[in-house]
């Protein structure tokens, strides 16, 4: 996902982040599922370079849980 608009990398921890505005599209789930996960505390929001983001790994895990 490097060099994709709306994505960020933390080279110190090797985490990849996705901007909230792109999270639902990247995961292929409905936007309200992302919003609900944030509200319920299942998905943590981080600020990267002034942009609110979620960790890509957590987003993928959310998609897998939603599909079950």
TIFIGU-356629 format. One record per residue (C-alpha): residue in one letter; x, y, z; residue number from 1. Coordinates in Angstrom, 1 decimal, decimal comma. Example, Ala and Ser with C-alpha at 12.3 -4.5 7.8 and 13.67 -1.06 7.14 Angstrom:
BEGIN
resn | x | y | z | resi
A | 12,3 | -4,5 | 7,8 | 1
S | 13,7 | -1,1 | 7,1 | 2
// end
This chain:
BEGIN
resn | x | y | z | resi
X | 0,0 | 0,0 | 0,0 | 1
X | 2,9 | 2,4 | -0,1 | 2
X | 2,5 | 5,5 | -2,1 | 3
X | -1,3 | 5,2 | -2,1 | 4
X | -3,2 | 8,4 | -1,3 | 5
X | -4,6 | 8,3 | 2,3 | 6
X | -2,1 | 5,8 | 3,6 | 7
X | 0,8 | 6,4 | 6,0 | 8
X | 3,6 | 4,3 | 7,3 | 9
X | 5,4 | 4,4 | 10,6 | 10
X | 8,8 | 3,0 | 9,8 | 11
X | 9,8 | 2,8 | 13,5 | 12
X | 7,0 | 0,3 | 14,3 | 13
X | 6,3 | -0,9 | 10,7 | 14
X | 2,6 | 0,0 | 11,1 | 15
X | 0,6 | 1,1 | 8,1 | 16
X | -2,2 | 3,6 | 8,7 | 17
X | -5,3 | 4,4 | 6,5 | 18
X | -7,0 | 7,7 | 6,7 | 19
X | -10,6 | 7,5 | 8,1 | 20
X | -11,9 | 9,0 | 4,9 | 21
X | -10,6 | 6,0 | 3,0 | 22
X | -11,0 | 3,2 | 5,6 | 23
X | -14,3 | 1,9 | 4,5 | 24
X | -13,2 | 1,7 | 0,8 | 25
X | -9,9 | 0,0 | 1,6 | 26
X | -11,6 | -2,6 | 3,8 | 27
X | -14,5 | -3,1 | 1,5 | 28
X | -17,1 | -2,6 | 4,3 | 29
X | -19,8 | 0,0 | 4,9 | 30
X | -18,8 | 3,3 | 6,5 | 31
X | -21,2 | 2,8 | 9,4 | 32
X | -19,4 | -0,4 | 10,4 | 33
X | -16,2 | 1,6 | 10,7 | 34
X | -18,0 | 4,3 | 12,7 | 35
X | -19,6 | 1,8 | 15,0 | 36
X | -16,3 | 0,0 | 15,6 | 37
X | -14,7 | 3,4 | 16,6 | 38
X | -17,7 | 4,3 | 18,9 | 39
X | -17,6 | 0,8 | 20,5 | 40
X | -13,9 | 1,0 | 21,2 | 41
X | -13,0 | -1,8 | 18,8 | 42
X | -11,1 | 0,4 | 16,4 | 43
X | -8,6 | 3,0 | 17,8 | 44
X | -8,1 | 6,4 | 15,9 | 45
X | -4,6 | 7,7 | 15,6 | 46
X | -3,4 | 11,1 | 14,4 | 47
X | -0,7 | 11,0 | 11,7 | 48
X | 0,6 | 14,2 | 10,2 | 49
X | -2,7 | 15,9 | 11,2 | 50
X | -4,8 | 13,2 | 9,7 | 51
X | -7,1 | 10,9 | 11,6 | 52
X | -6,2 | 7,3 | 10,8 | 53
X | -6,7 | 3,7 | 11,8 | 54
X | -4,1 | 0,9 | 11,7 | 55
X | -4,5 | -1,2 | 8,6 | 56
X | -4,1 | -4,5 | 10,5 | 57
X | -7,0 | -3,5 | 12,8 | 58
X | -9,1 | -2,6 | 9,8 | 59
X | -8,5 | -6,0 | 8,2 | 60
X | -9,4 | -7,7 | 11,5 | 61
X | -12,6 | -5,7 | 11,6 | 62
X | -13,5 | -6,8 | 8,1 | 63
X | -12,9 | -10,4 | 9,0 | 64
X | -15,0 | -10,1 | 12,1 | 65
X | -17,8 | -8,4 | 10,1 | 66
X | -17,8 | -11,2 | 7,6 | 67
X | -18,3 | -14,0 | 10,2 | 68
// end
